[in-house]
């Protein structure tokens, strides 16, 4: 789990240095997409080596750097929707808990 967080942080950090707006959720989503698109390169049944992590981060940053890319915009919209959905679910749970206490 720590390795995943380090990868996400590194992607977001490199994008930040390039002034590309990326949140952790989008960085994680793009990293997952890169892994799933290259199963021969990033095998899920073994730990990632340092060079694998570097390649994964590089590919994710490259993908996030593209301008006017419909696939990237679709990913951004999906992440925005997922984030909004999670926030709404949490708000509803809080409302239900408050109503139950009352």
Number of C-alpha atoms within 10 A of each C-alpha: 5 7 11 13 12 12 20 22 17 19 28 25 18 16 20 13 9 11 10 15 12 18 17 16 16 22 25 21 17 25 23 14 13 18 18 14 11 11 10 9 14 19 13 11 6 7 11 15 10 9 9 14 18 15 14 23 23 16 17 26 23 12 16 23 16 13 9 8 11 10 11 16 14 11 16 20 13 14 19 14 12 13 14 12 12 12 12 12 12 12 12 12 12 12 12 12 11 10 9 8 7 6
